[in-house]
């Protein structure tokens, strides 16, 4: 049970527009560290619908690091580790598209596996199966669409599903 839970928030409908990241390092079934940061998306551009979901605005990320500036620090949490996300196809796409935007090589991360708690809990019969629904049903604390809170909740969901 060693993995990193990951969650991105995006500024627009484009997958290369990461504006926040939450990371949770789990070793031997225990959360041992967390990391979160705002990220300045390309041109610091936001869509109103995205702001409505997570509340992050251009003024919040005006002085935040870009993904490329933050990447060396994030890479320490990601490279060579199993990654877990609630909607892994979304977070995987945000990671790969944002890396591509900044001419960074996604394949260099050598991620051995992605796990998706959304799929896991669907298989377990949870309906509806959004992160907030799963957390409410299992009494897991969540400040939904805050990247670190989402990543911590995802880590707890994965650990519970694996009997930890």
C-alpha positions in Angstrom: 0.0 0.0 0.0 2.5 2.5 -1.2 1.3 5.2 -3.6 0.7 8.8 -4.3 -2.9 10.2 -4.5 -3.2 13.1 -6.9 -5.9 15.6 -7.8 -5.8 18.5 -10.2 -8.1 21.5 -10.6 -8.2 23.1 -14.1 -8.7 26.8 -15.1 -10.5 26.1 -18.4 -12.0 23.1 -20.3 -8.5 22.4 -21.7 -6.6 19.7 -20.0 -3.3 21.6 -20.1 -4.8 24.3 -17.8 -3.9 22.9 -14.3 -4.4 25.6 -11.7 -4.0 23.6 -8.5 -2.6 20.3 -7.5 -2.9 18.1 -4.4 -0.6 15.2 -3.7 -0.7 12.7 -0.8 2.2 10.3 -0.2 1.1 7.0 1.3 3.7 4.5 2.6 2.7 1.1 3.9 -0.9 2.1 4.2 -0.2 5.3 6.1 -0.4 8.9 4.9 3.0 10.3 5.6 3.1 13.6 3.8 1.0 16.0 1.7 1.8 18.7 -0.8 -0.4 21.3 -2.5 0.1 24.3 -4.7 -1.7 26.7 -6.9 -0.4 26.7 -10.4 -0.5 29.6 -12.9 -2.3 28.2 -15.9 -1.2 29.3 -19.5 -1.8 33.0 -19.9 -3.5 32.9 -16.4 -6.7 32.3 -18.3 -9.9 31.0 -16.6 -13.4 30.1 -17.7 -16.3 31.1 -15.5 -17.6 27.6 -15.2 -14.3 26.3 -13.8 -14.2 29.2 -11.3 -17.7 28.3 -10.3 -16.6 24.7 -9.5 -13.4 25.4 -7.5 -13.4 29.1 -6.7 -9.8 29.7 -7.9 -9.5 33.0 -9.8 -6.8 34.6 -11.9 -5.9 36.9 -9.0 -5.2 33.8 -6.9 -2.6 32.4 -9.4 -1.1 35.6 -10.8 2.0 35.1 -8.7 1.9 31.3 -8.5 4.5 29.2 -10.2 3.8 27.8 -13.6 3.6 24.0 -14.0 7.1 24.0 -15.5 8.5 25.9 -12.5 6.7 23.6 -10.1 7.4 20.3 -11.9 10.8 19.5 -10.3 9.1 19.5 -6.9 6.0 17.6 -8.1 8.2 15.1 -9.8 9.6 13.9 -6.5 6.1 12.8 -5.5 5.1 11.2 -8.9 8.1 9.7 -10.6 8.1 5.9 -10.4 5.1 5.7 -8.1 1.7 4.2 -8.4 -0.8 7.1 -8.7 -4.3 7.0 -7.4 -7.0 9.5 -8.4 -10.8 9.5 -8.1 -11.3 10.0 -11.9 -7.9 8.8 -13.0 -8.6 9.4 -16.7 -9.1 13.1 -16.0 -6.0 13.6 -13.7 -3.8 11.5 -16.0 -4.9 13.6 -19.0 -4.3 16.8 -17.1 -0.8 15.6 -16.1 0.1 14.5 -19.6 -1.4 17.4 -21.5 0.1 20.0 -19.1 3.5 18.3 -19.4 3.2 18.3 -23.2 2.3 22.0 -23.2 5.6 22.7 -21.3 7.6 20.3 -23.5 8.1 17.9 -20.6 8.2 14.1 -21.3 5.4 12.3 -19.6 7.0 8.9 -20.3 10.0 9.9 -18.2 7.9 9.7 -15.1 7.9 5.9 -15.4 4.5 5.6 -13.6 4.0 1.9 -13.1 0.2 2.0 -12.6 -2.8 4.3 -12.2 -5.6 3.3 -9.9 -9.1 4.9 -10.2 -11.2 5.0 -7.0 -14.2 6.0 -9.1 -14.0 2.7 -11.0 -13.3 0.8 -7.8 -16.3 2.2 -6.0 -18.6 1.7 -9.0 -17.5 -2.0 -9.0 -18.4 -2.1 -5.3 -21.9 -0.9 -6.2 -21.8 2.7 -5.1 -24.3 4.8 -6.9 -23.9 7.7 -7.4 -20.2 7.5 -7.3 -18.8 11.0 -7.4 -16.1 11.7 -4.9 -18.4 13.7 -2.7 -21.0 10.9 -2.7 -18.5 8.2 -1.8 -17.0 10.4 1.0 -20.5 11.2 2.4 -21.4 7.6 2.4 -18.2 6.5 4.2 -18.0 9.6 6.5 -14.7 10.8 5.0 -14.1 14.6 5.5 -14.0 16.5 2.2 -13.9 20.1 1.1 -14.8 19.2 -2.5 -12.8 20.7 -5.4 -10.0 21.8 -3.1 -7.1 19.8 -4.6 -5.5 18.7 -1.4 -8.7 17.8 0.3 -9.8 15.8 -2.8 -6.4 14.0 -2.9 -6.6 13.1 0.8 -10.1 11.8 0.4 -9.1 9.7 -2.5 -6.2 8.2 -0.5 -8.6 7.3 2.2 -11.1 5.8 -0.3 -8.3 3.7 -1.9 -7.0 2.5 1.5 -10.6 1.5 2.6 -11.2 -0.3 -0.6 -8.0 -2.3 -0.1 -9.0 -3.2 3.5 -6.5 -0.8 5.2 
